[in-house]
Amino acid sequence: MSHYEAPIREPLILGKKSYHDITEDVARPIEGKANRMWWIAFTIALIAFAWGIGAITYTIANGIGSWGLHKNIGWAWDITNFVWWVGIGHAGTLISAVLLLFRQRWRMAINRSAEAMTIFAVFQAGLFPIIHMGRPWDGFWVLPIPNQFGSLWVNFNSPLLWDVFAISTYLSVSLVFWWTGLLPDFAMIRDRAVKPFQKKIYSLLSFGWSGRAKDWQRFEEVSLVLAGLATPLVLSVHTIVSMDFATSVNPGWHSTIFPPYFVAGAIFSGFAMVQTLLGVMRKVLSLEAYITRLHVQYMNMVILLTGGIVAVAYAAEFFIGWYTASPYENFTYMSVGAATGPYWWAFWLLIICNIIIPQFLWFPKLRSSFFWSFVISIVINIGMWFERFDIITIVLSKGHLPSTWSRFEPTFVDIGVFIGTIGFFFVLFLLYARTFPVIAQAEVKSILKMSGANYKKLRDNSHE
């Protein structure tokens, strides 16, 4: 028996899979025709995306006054969505990088989806600041480049500019990390391709991968270096996003707890989104043999842990609000501002979705259930959206001066842009699942003899 594995541990690969079966299963979505489930999911995503394009076109044509913004709440939905998407984008590379550094075998079926989720979520996040500029064609002004106005430079003291650098750096490293992992799989599709055009495309994508020992050695080294780079980047990016708020002097924002609190929330929501995507992918691409109950269980354990950290962060936030003895902080946290104010429903939704519902994962039956894991992951994503909404809207609607107090009401354009980005995200993800290998076949093959159901059975029988 292997020294690394207890005989009672469940297999990570189900069924009587051989190396050839894994190759066939990974290549099938790319080489074959899409099934009915894929078309249903893609149609829904495409409709949402089309609605979003309409809302964005309307915004650019009529100006951002078509949103529910006013002089106090100048960010509202778009910055809520921006922080939500950046948060979701965080866990993908983190899951893959940290689990690679810790040599966890269960990462191999989920890492590709998690990394792709990062890329597509950061795309959605980047859309919001660009649209919010009002003149997206002048978006290049945020970059520190000489422009037609001579010496007009960006303000390096602004956390909004730090966002541009942090997110673009994170996106670049994540993209390279994702692409490097795909090289052996692109080469596998290239070698199987029958159509000359398909062969040509995958030859270009695989960067001349030959599968020699030297290739694998470099692959391992580069993967480890990129994982080591990506892990601290995850912490830095959301820390900087939190500074958009923490460096202001608004009551409820001016808080040193924001950086760790935002990072924990980002990892929590990111793991929940990976769980949602795994639920979709298992069915849409028929990958039940590779995304198993054990994967779902491990993911739920991490969700429980990060959910606990987020709950402690909420408690600390309220404690700090009370301990400062500032009437403004007290008002924002304890009084009309949150629990009993005009946005009480958003506040309680946040508490129920992020603290109470995840506690059901303590029950082993629910923790290992595909259906309930999927439902709870969607509930957490909704709760994390309301967390960002509460932070922004509650604080901005009740400032220092009562004469400036106002309510935020979203318009159909706000809602349309947000739904459009969700549609865009799933359109990208489903197209990716039809053109890129969604399982790292070479890595899954490497654990087949240790974690495959058939091999475990044969091995355990031979020891009896």
C-alpha positions in Angstrom: 0.0 0.0 0.0 1.1 3.6 -0.7 2.8 5.3 2.2 0.9 8.5 1.5 -2.7 7.3 1.7 -4.9 5.5 4.2 -6.8 2.6 2.6 -10.2 4.0 3.9 -9.9 7.3 2.0 -12.4 7.6 -0.9 -11.0 7.5 -4.4 -10.7 10.8 -6.4 -11.3 9.1 -9.7 -14.4 6.9 -10.0 -15.0 4.0 -12.4 -12.7 1.6 -14.2 -10.7 4.4 -15.8 -7.5 3.7 -17.7 -5.0 6.3 -19.0 -6.7 6.2 -22.4 -10.1 6.7 -20.9 -8.9 9.9 -19.2 -7.6 11.2 -22.5 -10.9 10.4 -24.2 -13.0 12.0 -21.4 -11.0 15.2 -21.4 -10.9 15.5 -25.2 -14.6 14.6 -25.7 -16.1 18.1 -25.0 -13.7 19.6 -27.5 -13.8 17.0 -30.3 -17.5 16.0 -30.0 -20.7 17.9 -30.2 -22.1 19.8 -27.3 -24.8 18.1 -25.3 -28.3 19.4 -24.6 -27.4 20.7 -21.1 -24.5 22.8 -22.5 -26.9 24.4 -25.0 -29.5 25.2 -22.4 -26.8 26.8 -20.1 -25.2 28.7 -23.0 -28.6 30.1 -24.2 -29.5 31.4 -20.8 -26.0 33.0 -20.4 -26.2 34.5 -23.9 -29.6 36.1 -23.2 -28.3 37.6 -19.9 -25.1 38.8 -21.8 -27.3 40.4 -24.6 -29.3 42.2 -21.9 -26.1 43.5 -20.4 -24.8 44.8 -23.7 -28.1 46.7 -24.2 -27.7 48.2 -20.7 -24.1 49.2 -21.3 -24.9 50.8 -24.7 -27.7 52.7 -23.0 -25.3 53.9 -20.3 -22.7 55.1 -22.8 -25.3 56.8 -24.9 -27.1 58.6 -22.1 -24.3 59.0 -19.4 -24.1 57.3 -16.0 -26.9 59.5 -14.8 -29.1 56.7 -16.1 -27.9 54.7 -13.1 -29.4 55.3 -9.6 -26.4 57.4 -8.6 -26.6 60.9 -7.0 -24.1 63.3 -5.3 -23.7 61.2 -2.1 -23.9 57.7 -3.4 -21.6 58.1 -6.4 -20.4 54.5 -6.5 -23.3 52.3 -5.5 -24.0 49.3 -7.7 -21.0 49.5 -10.0 -18.4 49.5 -7.3 -20.3 46.8 -5.4 -20.2 44.6 -8.5 -16.5 45.5 -9.0 -15.5 44.4 -5.5 -17.7 41.3 -5.8 -16.1 40.2 -9.1 -12.6 40.9 -7.9 -13.3 38.8 -4.8 -14.6 35.9 -6.8 -11.5 36.2 -9.1 -9.2 35.8 -6.0 -9.9 32.3 -4.9 -9.2 30.7 -8.3 -5.5 31.2 -8.6 -5.2 30.9 -4.8 -6.8 27.4 -4.7 -4.6 26.2 -7.5 -1.4 27.8 -6.3 -1.7 27.0 -2.5 -2.8 23.4 -3.2 0.1 23.0 -5.6 2.6 24.3 -3.1 1.1 21.9 -0.5 1.0 19.0 -3.0 -2.7 18.3 -2.5 -3.8 15.7 -5.1 -7.5 16.7 -5.0 -6.6 20.0 -6.7 -6.1 18.2 -10.0 -9.7 17.9 -11.1 -10.7 21.5 -10.1 -7.6 23.7 -10.6 -8.2 24.3 -14.3 -11.8 25.6 -13.6 -10.6 27.7 -10.7 -7.9 29.4 -12.7 -10.2 30.1 -15.6 -12.7 31.5 -13.2 -10.1 34.0 -12.0 -9.4 35.2 -15.5 -13.0 35.6 -16.5 -14.1 37.2 -13.1 -11.3 39.8 -13.3 -12.5 40.7 -16.9 -16.0 41.4 -15.4 -14.5 43.4 -12.6 -12.5 45.5 -15.0 -15.6 46.5 -17.0 -17.1 48.5 -14.1 -14.5 51.1 -13.5 -14.2 51.6 -17.3 -18.0 52.1 -17.7 -18.1 54.3 -14.7 -15.6 56.7 -16.3 -18.5 57.8 -18.5 -16.1 58.1 -21.4 -14.5 54.6 -21.7 -12.6 55.7 -24.8 -10.4 57.8 -22.4 -9.7 54.9 -20.2 -6.0 54.9 -21.0 -5.7 58.0 -18.8 -5.4 55.7 -15.8 -2.1 54.4 -17.0 1.1 56.4 -16.2 1.9 57.2 -19.8 2.7 60.6 -21.4 -0.4 61.7 -23.2 -1.5 64.5 -25.6 -1.9 66.9 -22.7 1.8 66.9 -22.0 2.6 66.4 -18.3 -0.8 65.3 -17.0 0.1 62.4 -14.8 -2.1 60.1 -12.6 -2.3 60.6 -8.9 0.0 58.0 -7.3 -1.4 58.8 -3.9 -4.8 57.4 -4.9 -5.8 53.8 -4.0 -7.9 53.8 -7.2 -4.6 53.9 -9.1 -3.1 51.2 -6.9 -6.1 49.1 -8.0 -5.1 49.5 -11.7 -1.6 48.2 -11.0 -2.5 45.5 -8.5 -5.3 44.0 -10.7 -3.4 44.2 -13.9 -0.4 42.5 -12.3 -2.6 39.8 -10.7 -4.4 39.2 -14.1 -1.0 38.8 -15.9 0.4 36.3 -13.4 -2.9 34.4 -13.3 -3.0 34.3 -17.1 0.6 32.9 -17.4 0.0 30.4 -14.6 -3.2 29.2 -16.3 -1.7 29.0 -19.7 1.4 27.1 -18.5 -0.7 24.5 -17.0 -2.6 24.1 -20.2 0.4 23.3 -22.4 0.5 19.5 -22.1 -3.3 19.4 -22.7 -3.1 21.6 -25.8 -0.3 19.2 -27.1 -2.6 16.2 -26.5 -5.5 17.9 -28.5 -2.9 18.8 -31.2 -1.8 15.2 -31.6 -5.3 13.9 -31.7 -6.7 16.6 -34.1 -7.8 15.3 -37.5 -8.7 18.7 -39.2 -5.7 20.6 -40.4 -7.0 23.9 -39.1 -7.6 22.6 -35.6 -4.2 21.0 -35.6 -2.6 24.3 -36.6 -4.4 26.2 -33.9 -3.5 23.8 -31.1 0.1 23.6 -32.4 0.4 27.4 -31.9 -1.4 27.2 -28.5 0.9 24.4 -27.2 4.2 26.4 -27.8 6.0 23.4 -29.3 5.4 21.1 -26.3 7.0 17.7 -27.0 6.5 15.9 -23.7 10.2 15.2 -23.2 11.6 14.9 -19.7 13.2 18.4 -20.1 9.8 19.9 -20.9 8.2 18.4 -17.8 11.1 19.5 -15.6 10.7 23.1 -16.8 7.0 22.8 -16.5 7.3 21.8 -12.8 9.8 24.6 -12.0 7.8 27.3 -13.7 4.5 26.1 -12.1 6.1 26.3 -8.6 7.6 29.8 -9.2 4.3 31.1 -10.5 2.4 29.6 -7.6 4.9 31.2 -5.2 4.3 34.6 -6.9 0.6 34.3 -7.2 -0.1 33.5 -3.5 1.2 36.8 -2.0 -0.4 38.7 -4.9 -3.8 37.4 -3.9 -3.4 39.0 -0.5 -2.0 42.2 -1.9 -4.8 42.8 -4.5 -7.7 42.6 -2.2 -5.8 44.6 0.5 -5.5 47.4 -2.0 -9.2 47.1 -3.0 -10.1 47.5 0.7 -7.9 50.7 0.8 -10.3 52.3 -1.6 -12.6 52.5 1.4 -10.2 52.4 4.4 -8.2 55.5 3.4 -11.3 57.6 3.4 -12.7 59.3 6.5 -16.3 58.1 6.2 -17.6 56.5 9.5 -17.8 52.8 9.0 -15.0 52.8 6.4 -12.1 54.4 8.2 -10.9 51.1 9.7 -7.7 49.1 9.8 -9.6 45.8 9.9 -10.6 46.2 6.3 -7.6 44.6 4.5 -7.6 41.2 6.3 -11.5 41.3 6.4 -11.7 41.9 2.6 -9.1 39.2 1.9 -11.0 36.6 4.0 -14.3 37.6 2.3 -12.7 37.3 -1.2 -11.4 33.8 -0.5 -14.8 32.8 1.0 -16.8 34.1 -2.0 -14.2 32.7 -4.5 -14.4 29.2 -3.0 -18.2 29.4 -3.1 -18.1 30.4 -6.8 -15.7 27.5 -7.7 -18.2 25.2 -5.9 -21.0 26.6 -8.1 -19.0 26.1 -11.3 -18.0 22.5 -10.3 -21.8 21.8 -9.9 -22.5 23.2 -13.4 -19.5 21.5 -15.0 -20.1 18.0 -13.6 -23.5 17.9 -15.4 -22.8 20.0 -18.5 -19.6 18.2 -19.4 -20.4 14.8 -17.9 -17.4 14.8 -15.6 -19.0 12.9 -12.7 -16.0 10.4 -12.5 -13.5 13.2 -11.9 -15.4 15.8 -9.8 -16.4 13.5 -6.9 -18.0 13.7 -3.6 -14.6 14.0 -2.0 -13.8 17.1 -4.0 -17.1 18.7 -2.9 -16.4 17.7 0.7 -12.9 19.2 0.8 -14.2 22.5 -0.8 -17.0 22.7 1.8 -14.4 22.3 4.6 -12.5 25.3 3.3 -15.8 27.3 2.9 -16.5 26.5 6.6 -13.1 27.7 7.6 -13.1 30.9 5.6 -16.8 31.5 6.6 -15.7 31.3 10.2 -13.0 33.9 9.6 -15.5 36.2 7.9 -17.9 35.8 10.9 -15.1 36.8 13.3 -14.3 39.8 11.1 -18.0 40.9 11.3 -17.9 40.6 15.1 -14.6 42.5 15.2 -16.1 45.3 13.0 -19.0 45.8 15.3 -16.8 45.6 18.4 -14.5 48.3 16.9 -17.5 50.4 16.0 -18.6 50.3 19.7 -15.1 50.5 21.2 -14.2 53.7 19.4 -16.9 55.5 21.3 -17.4 57.6 18.2 -21.1 58.6 17.8 -20.6 58.4 14.0 -19.2 54.9 14.1 -21.8 53.8 16.6 -24.5 55.2 14.5 -23.3 53.4 11.3 -23.0 50.0 13.0 -25.3 49.9 16.0 -28.2 52.3 15.2 -30.3 53.2 12.2 -27.4 52.7 9.9 -27.5 48.9 9.7 -29.7 46.5 11.6 -32.9 48.5 11.9 -32.4 51.2 9.2 -33.8 51.6 5.7 -31.5 48.9 4.5 -32.2 46.4 7.3 -33.3 43.8 4.8 -29.8 43.9 3.1 -28.1 43.7 6.4 -30.0 40.6 7.6 -29.6 38.9 4.2 -25.9 39.3 4.7 -26.0 37.8 8.2 -28.3 34.9 7.1 -26.4 34.0 3.9 -22.8 34.4 5.1 -23.0 33.3 8.7 -26.1 31.2 9.4 -26.6 29.1 6.2 -22.9 28.0 5.9 -23.2 26.4 9.4 -25.3 23.6 7.8 -22.1 22.4 6.3 -21.1 21.0 9.7 -23.5 18.1 9.0 -21.6 15.4 7.0 -24.7 14.5 5.0 -25.1 18.1 3.7 -21.4 18.6 3.3 -21.1 15.7 0.9 -24.3 16.3 -1.0 -23.8 17.7 -4.5 -27.2 19.4 -4.5 -27.0 21.1 -1.2 -23.4 22.2 -1.8 -24.5 23.8 -5.0 -27.4 25.6 -3.3 -25.3 26.8 -0.3 -22.6 28.1 -2.7 -25.1 30.2 -4.5 -26.5 31.5 -1.2 -23.0 32.5 -0.1 -22.4 34.4 -3.4 -25.6 36.3 -2.9 -24.6 37.0 0.7 -21.2 38.3 -0.3 -22.8 40.6 -2.9 -24.9 42.1 -0.1 -21.9 42.5 2.1 -20.3 44.8 -0.5 -23.7 46.5 -1.1 -24.1 47.2 2.7 -20.5 48.5 3.1 -21.0 51.0 0.3 -24.7 52.0 0.4 -25.3 52.1 4.1 -22.2 54.2 4.8 -22.7 56.6 1.9 -26.4 57.1 2.5 -25.8 58.2 6.1 -22.8 60.6 6.2 -21.7 63.1 8.9 -24.3 65.7 7.9 -28.0 64.7 8.3 -28.9 67.2 5.5 -27.0 65.0 3.0 -28.8 61.8 3.9 -30.4 60.0 1.0 -31.6 56.7 -0.3 -30.2 54.7 -3.1 -32.6 53.1 -5.6 -31.1 51.1 -8.5 -32.6 51.6 -12.0 -33.2 48.9 -14.6 -29.8 49.9 -16.2 -27.9 49.2 -13.0 -29.5 45.8 -12.8 -29.1 45.1 -16.5 -25.3 45.8 -16.5 -24.9 43.4 -13.5 -26.9 40.6 -15.0 -25.0 41.2 -18.3 -21.7 40.6 -16.5 -23.0 37.3 -15.0 -24.1 36.3 -18.5 -20.7 37.3 -20.0 -18.9 35.3 -17.3 -20.8 32.1 -18.0 -20.6 32.6 -21.8 -16.8 32.8 -21.5 -16.7 29.8 -19.2 -18.9 27.6 -21.3 -17.0 28.5 -24.5 -13.8 27.8 -22.7 -15.2 24.4 -21.7 -15.8 23.5 -25.3 -12.4 24.6 -26.6 -9.9 24.1 -23.8 -9.4 20.9 -21.7 -11.1 21.5 -18.4 -9.3 18.7 -16.6 -5.5 18.6 -16.3 -5.3 15.2 -17.9 -1.6 14.6 -17.4 -1.9 15.5 -13.7 -5.0 13.4 -13.2 -3.2 10.4 -14.8 -0.3 10.9 -12.3 -2.7 10.1 -9.4 -4.7 7.3 -11.1 -2.8 4.4 -9.6 -3.0 6.0 -6.1 -6.5 7.5 -6.2 -8.4 5.7 -8.9 -11.4 3.5 -7.7 -10.4 0.5 -9.8 -6.7 0.6 -8.8 -7.5 1.1 -5.1 -9.8 -1.9 -5.2 -7.1 -4.1 -6.9 -4.5 -2.9 -4.5 -6.5 -3.4 -1.4 -7.6 -6.9 -2.5 -3.9 -7.9 -3.2 -3.0 -6.9 0.4 -5.7 -9.0 2.0 
